[in-house]
Amino acid sequence: MGNKKPRIARMKNDFIETKTLENIRAHKRRKKLKRRMRIIVAAGMLLVVLAGSTLARYYIKLQDLEEQRVVAQQELESLDLQQEELAYYIGLLEDEEYVTKLARSEYYLTKDNEIVFSFPDDRNPDHLEATDENPDADEEETDEE
């Protein structure tokens, strides 16, 4: 049992040489084709990754902008409600009866021979609540903290 390799003799004629050259050329063509296909696939994958990352970035940005839009919409609704409330108080200030009542309660204006009694538990006027100009409310908030 030796390490003898079988020897096969090749015929040396034009047909065998032509076929051998054709086989070598075909093998080289297949190698080039495979290399070319690998490059094309790699470039395609690179383009897909780049496009995917761009899409992901824009999707995240879109989500952030959508959140900002929702917050802005809520703020707009809040400001609309506040504007309606202020318009209501503007309408009240155009009423002479309400202005008289307000002047009497807030500034203690009186008619002739009239005495005004003020108690600490008197509630603040409505217009101060609407405009958030109530200084007592700020003091109460800091006391609670």
Secondary structure by P-SEA (a helix, b strand, c coil): cccccbbbbbbbcaaaaaaaaaaaaaaaaaaaaaaaaaaaaaaaaaaaaaaaaaaaaaaaaaaaaaaaaaaaaaaaaaaaaaaaaaaaaaaaaacaaaaaaaaaaacccccccbbbbbbccccccaaaaaacccaaaaaaaaaac
